[in-house]
Amino acid sequence: MKRILTQSLRLSVLAALFLTGCTKILDEEPRSIFTPEYFKTEAGVQGGITSCYAHLRLMFGNGYFINSNQISTDESTWGQNSDGNVKNLDFSGVGNIDPASSNTGILWGAAFPNINTASGVIENGAAVGVAESLVAEARFFRAFDYFLLVQTFGGVPLDLGAGELKFNTSTVRTSKRNTVPDVYTKAIFPDLLIAIDKLPTAGRVVGGVTKTVASLYLAKAYLTYGWWLQNPNNIPTYPEAPRTDPAGHDAAWYFKEAYNVAATAIESPGSAGLQPTFYDVSIATNDRNNEVLLYADHTEKSSIYNGGDLSYSGGGFGTDSFAQWFEQWNYTNIRSSSSNSSWAAVSTVQRAAVQSLGRPWTMLAPPQGIFKNTFADKTNDSRYDGTFVTRYRSNWKEAGMKVETMFNANFLPVANGDPILSFLDQDVAGVDYSNSKFNSNVGAGVLPGRADFVVEPSAYSRICYPGNWKLGPYRTDNNGGLGQPNASLTRPFPVAKFSELFFIAAEAAVKGAPTRGIAGAYANDGSARGLINVIRARAGKWRWDNGGNVAKIQDNSAAMIAATPAAIDINYILAERSREYFGEGYRWTDLVRTQKWVELSSSFVIAGKTNPNDWKDHTVGTVTRTISANYYLRPIPTSQLDGMDMTAEEKKSYQNPGY
C-alpha cells in the first residue's frame, strides 16, 4: 500500500455481478481508471460502488489466497505439486514464511485500494445525490476489508495520506500503523453500524449487500474483538497496545453484542435463509441461492466480465478463479484397461469441466484426521458426501472414444460413467495395493469382486485424496464433451453464508454471552446446543447421494440432534465449522481468532511420509509443525515496505515481529 492512489483510482474493468437471466444486475461500463474529479459525479460514485464488488475477485477464488487461509491448519497441508509459495506457510520443516513470496500480499494489495475507493464514495455520495443505501454499501466494504486486514496483520493504517478514513488522491510514501483497537472502534464497528441502519433487507441487485450480511460481519467482528481483548493464550499483538477497549467495554460485553446481533439477524433474515439441504448450498445449478450472502461473481458469457479466460487460464487476468484446483488431486493419472486378459492402459477419467473434476493442481492435501475424525459420521451427516468427491467416474465417451466397455480392477467390465476409483468411507480388510495384475497407476488397491479401484482413509496421501466437490467448475457449454476444464472457473465463489450466523451466536454463547429463545423460522432455545442443532438438523437431510450419483431422500435430523453433546465447547464448534465450511478459506482465521491454532494443527497424520512422490507409498506417519506465537500475525508484504520512503529501522519497526 504505498499510501496510494497517485492521481487516479483504478476501477476494475470487470463486472461485479453479471448474472445470466437476471433482470436486476449491477450495470458497469468497463473503465480502466477514474479520476478524483470523476468521483464528484453520480456515475463516478456508482462506478466506485461497482468496483467494491469487483475487488472481491482479487482475493476470493484466487488459489494462492485460499492457500494462505488453509495451509498449516488441521484442514490442509502441502500437496505433491506444491511450490515454495505454498509450502512456506505450512511450518512443517519444508520452508520458511517469506514476506516477499508467501501470498500475504494478495490481501494487502487488494484491500487498501478498495478502502480508498470506498472512502471516495462515502465522501462524495451525498453531494452527488446518491442514495444513502448505496453509500452504505461502500461503508460495508470498507469495514469488510479492514476486518480482513486486522485479523491477518494486526493493526493497520487508517490514514492513507489524507487523514484517518479520508479519501486520498496523492502519493504519500510514508505510513503509520494504527493499533488493533483503533481499527475496530474507529473503522469497522462504526461503518457496519451505519451499514446495518441504511442497507435494505433485500439487495438492490442479486448478490448485493444487505442488512443481514452487514449484521453477520458486525457480529463476527464483535466476537473476534472479544477474543482479542480476552487473549486467553497470551498471543502478542502489533503494534503493541494494551488489551483494553477505548470505549471501556470488556470482552464479555462484545460477546454479548455478538450474540444479540447474530440472533436478531437469524430472527429477521429478510430475503436470506438456509437452503433445505447441505447439498443445495453448493450444487452449481443452484448458485447464487439465498444462503450465500456475498460472493465474488463470474460468468461463462464473457472473459472480460468473468475476470478470467474462458478456455485456458493464464490469459493475464488478476481475477482468475482457480481455488478449487488447489484442492483437486491429479485423477487424470488413473488407468483402466482396454483388454480383459492383459493390462493395456487407457485413461478413462479425463479432465473435464464438471463439478466433480476440473483442473488438478494437487497443492493442498487434507490430513487423514479430516476423514477419520472431523467427518467421522458419513452415514447420517450429509456434509461429507456434499463436500468431497469420493468416486471418480469414467468419461471416455465425452473424450471422443467410441467404446462401450473397458476393464478395470479384477479385469471386470466398466461402462462410461461407472466409478473407476472409489475413496472408501473407512478402512477395510483385504485391500491389495500390490498392483500385481491390475495397475490403477495411482497406487489404489483392489478388493475381490469390485470393478472399481479403492483407496482407504489410511492410504490418503499428499498425492491421492478426495477432491473438493463444493468449489468445482460448472459450464453449460460442454455440449456433450469435456468442455473447458483448463479455463478460469465461471461460478460465483462464496464469501459469506447465512449459516455462519448460527455459529457466531453459538460461539458467543460458549464465551458466556446471555442467551434467549430464538423466534421465527429457525426457532430454538438460543443456547449453543440449540443453535448448532439447527445446522446439524439440516445436515441430516439428504436429497442426493453424490458418491452414488443417485437420488437419496432421507431425513437423519433426529439422529444428528441426538448425537450433539449436551455441553458444547469451542473445540466442538470449530469441528462443526470445519464440517460446514471445509476448504473454503475459513480455517486459519477461525483458529487464530480462538487461539486454537497450535492445539489443533501442530501435528497431523498422512500417508506417503517416507516418499511423498511415490504413488505406491502408503506408509503412514505423523508430521509436526513448529508454530510460534508471532506467526498468529502474517508478515507485512515486502512490496509494501519497498514502496515506502522510510529508513531501514523504520521499515523494521513497521514489520510484524518474527519476520
KEFITI-257881 format. One line per 3 residues: number of its first residue (from 1); for each residue x negated, y, z of C-alpha. Coordinates in steps of 0.25 Angstrom, whole numbers. Example, Ala and Ser with C-alpha at 12.3 -4.5 7.8 and 13.67 -1.06 7.14 Angstrom:
! residues 2
1> -49,-18,31 | -55,-4,29
END
This chain:
! residues 659
1> 0,0,0 | -9,12,-4 | 2,21,2
4> 8,22,-12 | 15,25,-21 | 5,34,-29
7> 15,44,-37 | 25,34,-41 | 33,22,-35
10> 32,9,-42 | 46,3,-45 | 47,-12,-49
13> 51,-14,-63 | 59,-26,-58 | 73,-26,-55
16> 76,-29,-41 | 90,-36,-42 | 92,-41,-56
19> 104,-50,-55 | 109,-58,-66 | 124,-58,-67
22> 126,-47,-56 | 133,-34,-59 | 126,-28,-47
25> 111,-27,-50 | 101,-18,-46 | 98,-9,-58
28> 84,-6,-61 | 77,2,-72 | 63,-4,-74
31> 53,6,-70 | 38,5,-67 | 37,17,-57
34> 45,28,-52 | 40,41,-46 | 44,48,-33
37> 52,58,-41 | 60,47,-47 | 63,43,-33
40> 71,56,-32 | 81,51,-42 | 92,41,-39
43> 87,32,-50 | 73,32,-43 | 79,29,-29
46> 87,18,-35 | 75,13,-42 | 67,13,-29
49> 78,4,-22 | 77,-6,-34 | 62,-6,-32
52> 64,-10,-18 | 72,-23,-22 | 62,-26,-33
55> 50,-25,-24 | 55,-38,-17 | 49,-46,-29
58> 35,-41,-26 | 36,-50,-13 | 47,-60,-13
61> 45,-71,-23 | 30,-68,-24 | 23,-81,-21
64> 12,-74,-14 | 21,-66,-5 | 29,-79,-1
67> 15,-85,1 | 11,-74,11 | 24,-77,19
70> 24,-92,19 | 10,-97,19 | 3,-100,33
73> 17,-103,39 | 23,-117,42 | 31,-116,29
76> 19,-115,19 | 4,-117,17 | -4,-117,5
79> -1,-126,-7 | -10,-133,-17 | -11,-122,-27
82> -13,-110,-16 | -24,-100,-19 | -31,-91,-9
85> -19,-81,-9 | -10,-92,-3 | -20,-100,5
88> -26,-88,12 | -13,-85,20 | -12,-100,25
91> -22,-98,37 | -25,-113,35 | -40,-112,32
94> -39,-111,17 | -41,-96,16 | -41,-82,23
97> -30,-72,22 | -35,-61,13 | -29,-47,13
100> -32,-46,-2 | -26,-58,-7 | -17,-65,3
103> -4,-60,-2 | -1,-50,9 | -2,-38,-1
106> 11,-43,-8 | 20,-37,3 | 12,-25,5
109> 11,-21,-9 | 26,-23,-12 | 31,-17,1
112> 25,-3,2 | 28,2,-12 | 42,-3,-9
115> 43,4,4 | 39,17,-2 | 49,15,-13
118> 60,13,-2 | 55,25,5 | 57,33,-8
121> 71,28,-10 | 74,31,5 | 69,46,4
124> 75,49,-9 | 88,41,-9 | 98,51,-3
127> 92,62,-11 | 96,56,-24 | 109,51,-20
130> 106,36,-18 | 116,29,-8 | 111,27,6
133> 113,12,4 | 103,12,-8 | 93,19,1
136> 96,9,12 | 91,-2,2 | 77,5,1
139> 77,6,17 | 79,-9,17 | 68,-12,8
142> 58,-2,15 | 61,-9,28 | 60,-23,21
145> 46,-20,16 | 42,-14,30 | 47,-27,37
148> 39,-36,28 | 27,-28,29 | 27,-27,45
151> 29,-42,46 | 17,-44,37 | 7,-34,40
154> 11,-27,54 | 12,-12,54 | 12,-6,40
157> 12,9,35 | 25,17,36 | 19,29,29
160> 15,26,15 | 9,40,13 | 21,50,15
163> 25,47,29 | 31,35,36 | 42,29,27
166> 41,40,17 | 41,39,2 | 26,40,-3
169> 23,46,-16 | 8,48,-15 | -4,39,-14
172> -10,38,0 | -21,29,3 | -21,28,18
175> -12,21,27 | -8,18,41 | 0,7,46
178> 11,8,56 | 14,-1,67 | 24,-13,67
181> 34,-5,76 | 33,7,67 | 36,-1,54
184> 48,-8,61 | 54,4,68 | 51,15,58
187> 53,8,45 | 60,-6,46 | 71,-4,56
190> 76,10,52 | 76,6,37 | 84,-6,40
193> 94,0,49 | 97,11,39 | 98,0,28
196> 108,-8,36 | 116,4,38 | 116,9,24
199> 116,-4,16 | 128,-11,10 | 133,-24,15
202> 133,-29,1 | 121,-26,-8 | 123,-16,-19
205> 117,-26,-28 | 116,-41,-27 | 103,-43,-18
208> 104,-28,-13 | 100,-26,1 | 112,-25,11
211> 115,-23,26 | 113,-37,28 | 99,-38,22
214> 95,-26,30 | 100,-32,42 | 92,-44,40
217> 79,-37,39 | 83,-28,51 | 86,-40,60
220> 73,-47,55 | 65,-34,57 | 70,-33,71
223> 67,-47,74 | 53,-46,69 | 50,-34,76
226> 56,-40,89 | 46,-51,87 | 34,-41,85
229> 38,-34,98 | 38,-47,106 | 25,-52,99
232> 26,-66,107 | 13,-71,102 | 5,-58,103
235> 3,-57,88 | -5,-44,85 | 1,-32,77
238> -5,-22,68 | -7,-10,68 | -8,-13,83
241> 5,-8,90 | 12,-11,103 | 23,-21,103
244> 33,-10,106 | 45,-4,99 | 45,11,97
247> 60,11,100 | 57,4,113 | 65,-9,109
250> 59,-23,113 | 59,-36,105 | 72,-40,112
253> 79,-28,106 | 74,-31,92 | 78,-46,93
256> 92,-41,98 | 93,-32,86 | 88,-42,76
259> 99,-52,81 | 110,-41,80 | 107,-36,66
262> 106,-50,61 | 119,-55,68 | 126,-43,63
265> 121,-46,48 | 126,-60,50 | 140,-56,54
268> 141,-45,43 | 133,-50,31 | 140,-43,20
271> 138,-50,7 | 127,-59,13 | 129,-73,19
274> 124,-87,20 | 125,-96,8 | 133,-109,10
277> 121,-118,9 | 106,-116,10 | 105,-121,-4
280> 113,-110,-9 | 104,-99,-3 | 92,-104,-13
283> 99,-111,-25 | 95,-102,-37 | 109,-102,-43
286> 113,-95,-30 | 102,-84,-30 | 106,-70,-24
289> 116,-76,-15 | 121,-68,-3 | 112,-75,7
292> 99,-69,0 | 100,-55,5 | 88,-50,-2
295> 79,-55,-14 | 69,-52,-24 | 77,-53,-37
298> 73,-59,-50 | 79,-63,-63 | 77,-72,-75
301> 83,-62,-85 | 70,-53,-86 | 56,-54,-82
304> 56,-39,-78 | 68,-40,-69 | 63,-53,-64
307> 50,-48,-59 | 43,-60,-65 | 40,-67,-78
310> 52,-76,-83 | 43,-86,-90 | 29,-86,-83
313> 26,-79,-70 | 13,-71,-71 | 19,-60,-80
316> 14,-49,-72 | 25,-46,-62 | 22,-44,-48
319> 36,-49,-44 | 36,-63,-49 | 44,-72,-41
322> 36,-85,-38 | 36,-88,-24 | 42,-102,-26
325> 30,-106,-34 | 22,-105,-21 | 31,-116,-15
328> 32,-126,-26 | 22,-137,-28 | 17,-142,-42
331> 28,-152,-44 | 24,-152,-59 | 13,-162,-56
334> 24,-173,-53 | 23,-184,-63 | 32,-195,-67
337> 30,-206,-78 | 35,-208,-92 | 33,-223,-90
340> 39,-233,-80 | 27,-242,-80 | 15,-233,-80
343> 13,-219,-75 | 14,-209,-87 | 14,-196,-80
346> 25,-186,-84 | 28,-172,-78 | 43,-174,-74
349> 44,-162,-65 | 40,-149,-73 | 40,-135,-69
352> 54,-129,-71 | 61,-116,-67 | 71,-123,-58
355> 73,-120,-43 | 66,-133,-38 | 54,-131,-47
358> 47,-119,-53 | 33,-116,-54 | 24,-123,-43
361> 12,-116,-37 | 10,-124,-24 | 6,-112,-16
364> 14,-115,-3 | 16,-128,3 | 25,-131,15
367> 18,-139,26 | 25,-152,30 | 31,-147,42
370> 41,-139,34 | 47,-152,29 | 45,-161,41
373> 49,-150,52 | 56,-138,46 | 64,-145,36
376> 66,-158,45 | 81,-159,43 | 82,-162,28
379> 96,-169,29 | 105,-158,36 | 97,-146,33
382> 99,-141,18 | 87,-132,19 | 76,-142,16
385> 84,-146,3 | 87,-131,0 | 72,-127,1
388> 63,-138,-5 | 62,-145,-18 | 62,-159,-13
391> 63,-166,-27 | 56,-163,-39 | 65,-168,-51
394> 61,-171,-65 | 63,-161,-76 | 57,-167,-89
397> 69,-164,-98 | 68,-150,-94 | 54,-150,-99
400> 58,-156,-112 | 55,-171,-110 | 65,-179,-117
403> 64,-191,-108 | 75,-197,-100 | 67,-205,-89
406> 54,-204,-82 | 48,-213,-72 | 43,-209,-58
409> 40,-215,-45 | 41,-230,-45 | 42,-229,-60
412> 57,-226,-58 | 64,-218,-69 | 68,-204,-67
415> 77,-195,-75 | 76,-180,-77 | 80,-173,-65
418> 76,-184,-55 | 67,-182,-43 | 53,-185,-47
421> 47,-181,-34 | 54,-180,-20 | 49,-174,-7
424> 55,-183,4 | 62,-177,16 | 54,-186,25
427> 42,-195,25 | 46,-210,22 | 39,-223,22
430> 33,-229,9 | 29,-218,0 | 18,-222,-9
433> 9,-210,-13 | -1,-218,-20 | 4,-215,-34
436> -2,-229,-38 | 9,-231,-49 | 17,-218,-49
439> 10,-205,-49 | 18,-193,-45 | 5,-185,-48
442> 9,-176,-35 | 5,-187,-24 | 20,-190,-22
445> 24,-204,-17 | 33,-215,-21 | 44,-223,-14
448> 49,-236,-18 | 62,-235,-27 | 61,-220,-29
451> 58,-214,-42 | 54,-200,-36 | 40,-198,-30
454> 41,-194,-16 | 33,-185,-6 | 35,-186,9
457> 34,-174,18 | 21,-179,24 | 15,-178,10
460> 19,-164,7 | 7,-156,4 | 1,-143,-2
463> 3,-149,-15 | 17,-156,-15 | 29,-152,-7
466> 43,-148,-9 | 44,-134,-16 | 53,-123,-12
469> 66,-124,-19 | 73,-111,-14 | 64,-102,-22
472> 63,-110,-35 | 65,-104,-49 | 79,-103,-56
475> 81,-100,-70 | 94,-100,-79 | 86,-100,-92
478> 79,-114,-91 | 88,-119,-102 | 86,-134,-98
481> 71,-133,-98 | 61,-130,-87 | 63,-115,-88
484> 52,-105,-84 | 46,-111,-71 | 34,-102,-72
487> 42,-89,-72 | 43,-80,-61 | 55,-84,-53
490> 68,-77,-56 | 76,-80,-44 | 78,-70,-33
493> 68,-72,-21 | 75,-72,-7 | 70,-61,2
496> 81,-61,13 | 93,-70,17 | 105,-68,25
499> 102,-81,33 | 90,-75,39 | 99,-66,48
502> 103,-79,56 | 88,-82,58 | 85,-68,63
505> 97,-67,73 | 93,-81,78 | 78,-77,80
508> 82,-65,87 | 91,-73,96 | 80,-82,99
511> 72,-70,103 | 82,-66,113 | 92,-57,105
514> 106,-57,112 | 115,-65,103 | 130,-64,99
517> 140,-72,91 | 139,-70,76 | 153,-68,69
520> 156,-69,55 | 154,-79,44 | 141,-84,52
523> 147,-85,65 | 139,-91,76 | 135,-89,91
526> 124,-80,87 | 113,-88,95 | 100,-92,88
529> 106,-106,86 | 119,-101,81 | 113,-92,70
532> 103,-103,66 | 114,-113,65 | 121,-104,54
535> 109,-106,46 | 108,-121,49 | 122,-124,47
538> 121,-118,33 | 108,-126,31 | 116,-139,33
541> 126,-137,22 | 122,-143,9 | 128,-141,-5
544> 116,-146,-13 | 104,-156,-12 | 92,-150,-19
547> 84,-163,-17 | 94,-172,-22 | 99,-162,-32
550> 114,-165,-29 | 125,-158,-22 | 126,-161,-7
553> 138,-156,1 | 134,-158,15 | 136,-150,28
556> 126,-153,39 | 129,-140,46 | 133,-147,59
559> 120,-155,59 | 112,-143,57 | 118,-135,68
562> 117,-147,78 | 102,-148,75 | 99,-134,79
565> 92,-133,92 | 100,-128,104 | 89,-118,107
568> 83,-110,95 | 69,-105,95 | 61,-97,86
571> 54,-109,80 | 67,-115,76 | 72,-102,70
574> 59,-102,62 | 61,-116,58 | 75,-113,53
577> 70,-101,45 | 60,-110,38 | 71,-119,34
580> 79,-108,29 | 68,-99,22 | 57,-109,19
583> 47,-104,9 | 54,-91,7 | 43,-82,13
586> 49,-80,27 | 40,-89,35 | 27,-81,38
589> 35,-69,43 | 44,-78,51 | 32,-84,58
592> 25,-71,60 | 38,-64,66 | 40,-75,76
595> 25,-77,79 | 26,-91,76 | 17,-92,64
598> 5,-99,71 | 14,-108,79 | 21,-113,67
601> 11,-112,56 | -3,-115,62 | -3,-129,57
604> 5,-138,47 | 5,-151,41 | 3,-154,26
607> -2,-165,17 | -14,-165,8 | -23,-159,19
610> -35,-167,14 | -33,-163,0 | -22,-152,-4
613> -25,-154,-19 | -22,-169,-19 | -8,-173,-22
616> -10,-187,-16 | -16,-181,-3 | -5,-183,7
619> -14,-182,19 | -6,-174,30 | -14,-164,38
622> -12,-153,48 | -17,-139,43 | -19,-128,53
625> -18,-113,51 | -26,-102,59 | -17,-90,60
628> -22,-79,69 | -12,-68,75 | -18,-58,66
631> -12,-65,54 | 2,-62,58 | 0,-50,50
634> -5,-51,36 | -16,-42,31 | -14,-29,24
637> -18,-32,9 | -31,-27,4 | -24,-19,-7
640> -19,-10,4 | -32,-8,11 | -39,-6,-3
643> -29,5,-7 | -31,14,5 | -42,25,7
646> -46,21,21 | -59,17,28 | -63,3,29
649> -60,4,44 | -46,10,42 | -43,-1,32
652> -47,-12,42 | -38,-5,52 | -27,-5,42
655> -28,-20,40 | -22,-30,49 | -31,-37,59
658> -38,-50,55 | -39,-47,41
END
